[in-house]
Amino acid sequence: MSGGVVRAEVSRSDLDQVEKQVQQQTLEQKRLEKEAEKTSQELKKVNREMIEAAKMIQNNEESLSQMEARLKNLEEDYQNTQNRLLLRDKNLVQTISALQSLALKPTEALFVQPLSPVDIVRSAMMLRETVPYLEAQAELIKQELAVLNSKKAVIEKQVKQIMVRQGQLERQHAQMKVLAETKSKYQLQVSKKSMETRKNIAKLAGQAQDLRELLVKLEQDREAKRRQMAEEAKRKILSGKKSEQAETADLIKFDPEIINETGLGFIKAKGTLPQPVRGTIVSRYGQETAKGVTSKGMSIKTRGRAQVIAPFDGSVLFSGPFRGYGNLIIIEHGKGYTSLLAGLDNIDCETGQMLLAGEPIGLMPAGGNAKLYIELRKDNQPINPESWFEK
């Protein structure tokens, strides 16, 4: 009897201990979920700040390019005005020198070239008329000199404004770097990227013979990943286990419904997409290139170190160097649409990362020959990207 009581007390004690542990684990789980939600909100906030900062950087880049073009025009106008002034001044000096010479040696001049009394009178009258002309020319030179000084002051002011804008741009790039580091920290807290996925993508890139083959292999790999993630999620639901936030985030990346929803938004946004970079279009879709082949996309000449952004929401299928494309980013937008951006110097996104429209994804090379190549594909077939972007 007493033995049964002892066993009951022990069992009850064990049960109480287990229940206490369960409560502690439940509280810990709630705490972790709350922290994860807070981290997720912080990440969203940083994303919004990065998008806004990238837009400001691109606006400043465009404004700076316009200011530099105006400065170039001002300098050319200044040089032309200066040349006209020098020519007018030279002619005036020559005329005055000739008159001075004639005034100092009138006898010798007449002796060398004797004139009739009528011609002498006519010459005297011309000399009298020359004086007002010289005065008028002197006044014109004075006015042009004032205009020249005014233009010089405008140029100096423009140079100062450019220096101020360049300083703003440098500070914005520094701010963007801080935001990128903050985002990277939060992303590590929310979910750790799979090294196996990156190795697999790099392997596919090495195996692909051209861009088309790369895209086919990426899609095949993505479909396999989707099926695997769906099966894992189904097993967790059937077993009653809750997915961790990192696993949920990964599942979202491969969820066909979410990707299709993004694709519908992409289609509706046709004609209003922001250009990934500010600059001038130097080659267009269907145009014959220097190598004699037809371009499957378009190229934009940019400023050195220009900011590149994602044209629309999507998931990064590929990020890194690829054959003749240099640094390449491929973004899946859903409904069979993908965008390809090539020619970047720095890439600030990773394979598998979810992107928002306007989110910064990299920088162009330094120097005056930076060009971003943009290709848009539907079901792996190139289409004209120009009609998709806002004018």
C-alpha positions as CSV (number, residue, x, y, z in Angstrom):
1,M,0.0,0.0,0.0
2,S,2.7,2.3,1.1
3,G,4.7,1.3,-2.1
4,G,1.8,2.2,-4.3
5,V,1.5,5.6,-2.6
6,V,5.2,6.3,-3.1
7,R,4.9,5.3,-6.8
8,A,1.9,7.6,-7.2
9,E,3.7,10.4,-5.5
10,V,6.8,9.9,-7.8
11,S,4.6,9.7,-10.9
12,R,2.8,12.9,-9.8
13,S,6.1,14.6,-9.2
14,D,7.4,13.5,-12.6
15,L,4.2,14.7,-14.2
16,D,4.5,18.1,-12.5
17,Q,8.1,18.4,-13.6
18,V,7.2,17.5,-17.2
19,E,4.3,20.0,-17.2
20,K,6.6,22.7,-15.8
21,Q,9.1,22.0,-18.6
22,V,6.3,22.1,-21.2
23,Q,5.2,25.5,-19.8
24,Q,8.7,26.8,-19.9
25,Q,9.2,25.6,-23.4
26,T,5.9,27.1,-24.4
27,L,6.9,30.4,-22.9
28,E,10.3,30.2,-24.6
29,Q,8.6,29.4,-27.9
30,K,6.4,32.4,-27.6
31,R,9.3,34.6,-26.7
32,L,11.3,33.3,-29.8
33,E,8.2,33.8,-32.0
34,K,7.9,37.4,-30.6
35,E,11.6,38.1,-31.3
36,A,11.3,36.6,-34.7
37,E,8.3,38.8,-35.5
38,K,10.1,41.9,-34.2
39,T,13.1,41.0,-36.3
40,S,10.9,40.5,-39.3
41,Q,9.3,43.9,-38.8
42,E,12.7,45.5,-38.4
43,L,13.8,43.8,-41.7
44,K,10.7,45.2,-43.4
45,K,11.6,48.7,-42.1
46,V,15.1,48.4,-43.3
47,N,13.9,47.3,-46.7
48,R,11.6,50.3,-47.0
49,E,14.5,52.6,-46.0
50,M,16.8,51.0,-48.5
51,I,14.2,51.4,-51.3
52,E,13.7,55.1,-50.4
53,A,17.5,55.6,-50.1
54,A,18.1,54.0,-53.5
55,K,15.5,56.2,-55.1
56,M,17.1,59.3,-53.6
57,I,20.5,58.1,-54.9
58,Q,19.2,57.6,-58.4
59,N,17.4,61.0,-58.3
60,N,20.7,62.6,-57.2
61,E,22.6,60.7,-59.9
62,E,20.2,62.0,-62.6
63,S,20.3,65.6,-61.3
64,L,24.1,65.5,-61.1
65,S,24.4,64.3,-64.7
66,Q,22.1,67.2,-65.8
67,M,24.2,69.7,-63.8
68,E,27.4,68.4,-65.4
69,A,25.9,68.6,-68.9
70,R,24.8,72.2,-68.1
71,L,28.3,73.0,-66.9
72,K,29.7,71.7,-70.1
73,N,27.4,73.9,-72.1
74,L,28.2,76.9,-69.9
75,E,31.9,76.4,-70.4
76,E,31.5,76.1,-74.2
77,D,29.4,79.3,-74.3
78,Y,32.0,81.0,-72.1
79,Q,34.8,80.0,-74.4
80,N,32.9,81.2,-77.5
81,T,32.1,84.5,-75.9
82,Q,35.8,84.9,-74.9
83,N,36.9,84.1,-78.4
84,R,34.6,86.7,-79.9
85,L,35.8,89.3,-77.3
86,L,39.4,88.6,-78.1
87,L,38.8,88.9,-81.9
88,R,36.9,92.2,-81.4
89,D,39.6,93.5,-79.1
90,K,42.3,92.5,-81.6
91,N,40.5,94.4,-84.5
92,L,40.0,97.5,-82.3
93,V,43.7,97.5,-81.3
94,Q,44.8,97.3,-84.9
95,T,42.5,100.1,-85.9
96,I,43.7,102.4,-83.1
97,S,47.3,101.6,-83.8
98,A,46.8,102.6,-87.5
99,L,45.2,105.8,-86.5
100,Q,47.9,106.6,-84.0
101,S,50.6,106.0,-86.6
102,L,48.8,108.3,-89.1
103,A,48.4,111.0,-86.4
104,L,52.0,110.9,-85.5
105,K,53.4,110.9,-89.1
106,P,50.8,112.6,-91.3
107,T,53.4,114.2,-93.6
108,E,55.3,111.0,-94.3
109,A,52.0,109.2,-95.0
110,L,51.0,111.9,-97.5
111,F,54.4,111.9,-99.0
112,V,54.4,108.1,-99.5
113,Q,50.9,108.2,-100.9
114,P,50.1,111.8,-102.1
115,L,46.4,112.5,-102.3
116,S,44.4,115.2,-104.0
117,P,42.9,118.0,-101.8
118,V,39.4,116.3,-102.2
119,D,40.8,113.0,-101.1
120,I,42.5,114.6,-98.1
121,V,39.2,116.2,-97.0
122,R,37.4,112.9,-97.6
123,S,40.0,111.1,-95.4
124,A,39.6,113.6,-92.7
125,M,35.9,113.2,-92.7
126,M,36.3,109.4,-92.5
127,L,38.6,109.8,-89.6
128,R,36.0,111.9,-87.8
129,E,33.4,109.2,-88.4
130,T,35.8,106.5,-87.2
131,V,36.0,108.0,-83.7
132,P,32.3,107.3,-82.9
133,Y,32.7,103.8,-84.3
134,L,35.7,103.2,-82.1
135,E,33.7,104.4,-79.1
136,A,30.8,102.1,-80.0
137,Q,33.2,99.1,-80.4
138,A,34.7,100.0,-77.0
139,E,31.3,100.0,-75.4
140,L,30.4,96.6,-77.0
141,I,33.7,95.2,-75.6
142,K,32.8,96.6,-72.2
143,Q,29.3,95.0,-72.3
144,E,30.7,91.6,-73.5
145,L,33.3,91.7,-70.8
146,A,30.5,92.2,-68.3
147,V,28.6,89.3,-69.8
148,L,31.7,87.2,-69.7
149,N,32.3,87.9,-66.0
150,S,28.6,87.1,-65.4
151,K,28.9,83.7,-67.2
152,K,32.1,83.0,-65.2
153,A,30.2,83.6,-62.0
154,V,27.4,81.2,-63.2
155,I,30.0,78.5,-64.0
156,E,31.6,78.9,-60.5
157,K,28.2,78.7,-58.9
158,Q,27.4,75.5,-60.9
159,V,30.7,74.0,-59.9
160,K,29.9,74.6,-56.2
161,Q,26.5,73.1,-56.6
162,I,28.0,70.0,-58.3
163,M,30.4,69.6,-55.4
164,V,27.6,69.9,-52.9
165,R,25.5,67.3,-54.8
166,Q,28.5,64.9,-55.1
167,G,28.9,65.2,-51.3
168,Q,25.3,64.3,-50.8
169,L,25.7,61.3,-53.1
170,E,28.7,60.1,-51.2
171,R,26.9,60.4,-47.9
172,Q,23.9,58.5,-49.3
173,H,26.1,55.7,-50.5
174,A,27.6,55.5,-47.0
175,Q,24.1,55.4,-45.6
176,M,23.2,52.7,-48.0
177,K,26.2,50.7,-46.9
178,V,25.1,50.9,-43.3
179,L,21.5,49.8,-44.3
180,A,22.9,46.9,-46.2
181,E,24.9,45.8,-43.3
182,T,21.9,46.1,-41.0
183,K,19.7,44.1,-43.4
184,S,22.4,41.4,-43.6
185,K,22.4,41.1,-39.9
186,Y,18.6,40.8,-39.7
187,Q,18.5,38.3,-42.5
188,L,20.9,36.1,-40.7
189,Q,18.7,36.3,-37.6
190,V,15.5,35.4,-39.6
191,S,16.9,32.6,-41.8
192,K,20.3,31.2,-42.7
193,K,20.9,30.7,-46.4
194,S,21.6,27.1,-47.5
195,M,25.2,26.7,-48.6
196,E,24.1,23.6,-50.5
197,T,21.7,25.7,-52.6
198,R,24.5,28.2,-53.5
199,K,26.9,25.3,-54.4
200,N,24.2,23.7,-56.6
201,I,23.5,27.0,-58.4
202,A,27.2,27.6,-59.0
203,K,27.5,24.0,-60.3
204,L,24.5,24.6,-62.7
205,A,26.2,27.8,-64.0
206,G,29.4,26.0,-64.7
207,Q,27.5,23.2,-66.6
208,A,25.3,25.6,-68.6
209,Q,26.5,26.2,-72.2
210,D,24.6,29.4,-72.6
211,L,22.1,31.6,-70.9
212,R,19.1,29.7,-72.2
213,E,20.4,26.4,-70.8
214,L,21.2,28.1,-67.5
215,L,17.6,29.3,-67.2
216,V,16.2,25.9,-68.1
217,K,18.4,24.2,-65.5
218,L,17.6,26.8,-62.8
219,E,13.8,26.3,-63.4
220,Q,14.2,22.5,-63.2
221,D,16.1,22.9,-60.0
222,R,13.5,25.3,-58.7
223,E,10.6,22.9,-59.5
224,A,12.4,20.1,-57.7
225,K,13.0,22.4,-54.7
226,R,9.3,23.4,-54.7
227,R,8.1,19.8,-54.6
228,Q,10.6,19.0,-51.8
229,M,9.5,22.0,-49.7
230,A,5.8,21.2,-50.3
231,E,6.3,17.6,-49.2
232,E,8.3,18.7,-46.1
233,A,5.5,21.2,-45.2
234,K,2.9,18.5,-45.7
235,R,4.7,16.1,-43.4
236,K,5.1,18.7,-40.7
237,I,1.4,19.5,-40.9
238,L,0.4,15.8,-40.7
239,S,2.8,15.2,-37.8
240,G,1.5,18.3,-36.0
241,K,4.8,20.1,-35.9
242,K,5.1,23.8,-36.4
243,S,7.5,25.1,-39.0
244,E,10.1,27.5,-37.8
245,Q,10.0,31.0,-39.3
246,A,13.1,30.4,-41.4
247,E,11.5,27.3,-42.9
248,T,8.3,29.3,-43.6
249,A,10.3,32.0,-45.3
250,D,12.0,29.5,-47.5
251,L,8.7,27.9,-48.3
252,I,7.3,31.2,-49.4
253,K,10.1,31.6,-51.9
254,F,9.0,28.4,-53.7
255,D,5.2,28.7,-53.2
256,P,3.6,28.7,-56.7
257,E,0.6,30.6,-55.5
258,I,2.7,33.5,-54.1
259,I,4.9,33.5,-57.2
260,N,1.8,33.6,-59.5
261,E,0.3,36.4,-57.5
262,T,3.6,38.4,-57.9
263,G,3.4,37.5,-61.6
264,L,-0.1,39.0,-61.9
265,G,1.2,42.2,-60.3
266,F,4.1,42.2,-62.7
267,I,1.8,42.0,-65.8
268,K,-0.4,44.8,-64.5
269,A,2.6,47.0,-63.9
270,K,3.7,46.9,-67.6
271,G,4.7,50.3,-68.8
272,T,5.2,51.6,-65.2
273,L,8.3,49.6,-64.0
274,P,11.1,51.9,-62.8
275,Q,14.3,51.5,-64.9
276,P,16.8,49.5,-62.9
277,V,19.4,52.3,-63.4
278,R,19.4,55.9,-64.5
279,G,21.1,56.7,-67.8
280,T,20.8,56.8,-71.6
281,I,19.7,53.9,-73.7
282,V,22.5,53.1,-76.1
283,S,21.3,49.9,-77.7
284,R,17.8,48.5,-78.1
285,Y,16.0,45.2,-78.4
286,G,16.3,43.7,-81.9
287,Q,19.2,46.1,-82.8
288,E,22.2,44.6,-84.6
289,T,25.3,44.7,-82.4
290,A,28.9,45.3,-83.3
291,K,29.5,41.5,-83.4
292,G,26.8,41.1,-86.0
293,V,24.2,39.5,-83.8
294,T,20.7,40.8,-82.8
295,S,20.4,42.2,-79.3
296,K,17.9,40.3,-77.1
297,G,17.7,43.1,-74.6
298,M,18.7,46.7,-74.2
299,S,21.7,48.5,-72.8
300,I,21.8,51.7,-70.6
301,K,24.9,53.9,-70.3
302,T,25.2,55.0,-66.7
303,R,27.3,57.1,-64.4
304,G,30.2,55.4,-62.7
305,R,29.1,53.6,-59.5
306,A,25.4,54.2,-60.4
307,Q,22.8,52.5,-58.2
308,V,21.0,49.5,-59.6
309,I,17.5,48.5,-58.2
310,A,15.1,45.6,-58.7
311,P,12.5,46.6,-61.3
312,F,9.8,44.6,-59.5
313,D,9.1,42.1,-56.7
314,G,10.6,38.7,-57.2
315,S,13.0,36.0,-56.1
316,V,16.7,35.9,-57.1
317,L,17.2,32.8,-59.2
318,F,20.9,33.6,-59.9
319,S,23.4,36.0,-58.6
320,G,27.1,36.0,-59.6
321,P,29.5,35.9,-62.6
322,F,28.4,34.1,-65.7
323,R,30.5,33.7,-68.8
324,G,30.5,36.7,-71.1
325,Y,27.8,38.5,-69.1
326,G,30.1,39.4,-66.2
327,N,28.2,39.8,-62.9
328,L,24.6,38.7,-63.6
329,I,21.4,38.8,-61.6
330,I,18.3,36.8,-62.7
331,I,15.0,37.7,-60.9
332,E,11.9,35.5,-61.2
333,H,8.7,37.7,-61.2
334,G,6.1,34.9,-61.6
335,K,3.9,33.8,-64.5
336,G,6.9,32.8,-66.5
337,Y,8.5,36.3,-66.4
338,T,12.2,36.7,-65.5
339,S,14.5,39.8,-65.7
340,L,18.2,39.6,-66.3
341,L,20.6,42.4,-65.3
342,A,24.3,42.2,-66.4
343,G,27.3,44.3,-66.2
344,L,27.3,45.2,-62.5
345,D,30.5,45.7,-60.5
346,N,29.1,44.9,-57.0
347,I,26.1,42.6,-56.3
348,D,24.2,43.2,-53.1
349,C,21.7,40.3,-53.3
350,E,21.9,36.5,-52.9
351,T,20.5,33.5,-54.7
352,G,17.1,32.7,-53.1
353,Q,16.6,36.2,-51.7
354,M,13.1,37.8,-52.0
355,L,13.3,41.3,-53.4
356,L,10.9,44.2,-53.4
357,A,10.4,46.7,-56.3
358,G,13.0,49.4,-56.0
359,E,15.3,47.5,-53.6
360,P,19.0,48.2,-54.3
361,I,20.7,45.1,-55.7
362,G,24.2,46.4,-56.7
363,L,26.4,49.2,-58.2
364,M,27.8,49.8,-61.7
365,P,31.5,49.9,-62.4
366,A,33.5,53.2,-61.9
367,G,34.5,55.2,-64.9
368,G,32.7,56.6,-68.0
369,N,32.0,53.3,-69.9
370,A,29.6,51.6,-67.5
371,K,26.6,49.9,-69.2
372,L,23.8,47.9,-67.7
373,Y,22.4,45.2,-70.0
374,I,18.7,44.4,-69.4
375,E,16.9,41.4,-70.7
376,L,13.2,40.4,-70.1
377,R,12.0,36.9,-70.7
378,K,8.6,35.2,-70.9
379,D,8.8,31.4,-70.6
380,N,12.5,31.7,-71.3
381,Q,11.9,33.6,-74.6
382,P,13.4,37.1,-74.9
383,I,10.8,39.9,-75.3
384,N,11.2,43.7,-75.8
385,P,11.8,45.1,-72.4
386,E,11.5,48.8,-73.3
387,S,7.7,48.9,-73.4
388,W,7.6,47.6,-69.8
389,F,9.5,50.5,-68.2
390,E,8.2,54.0,-67.5
391,K,9.3,56.7,-69.9
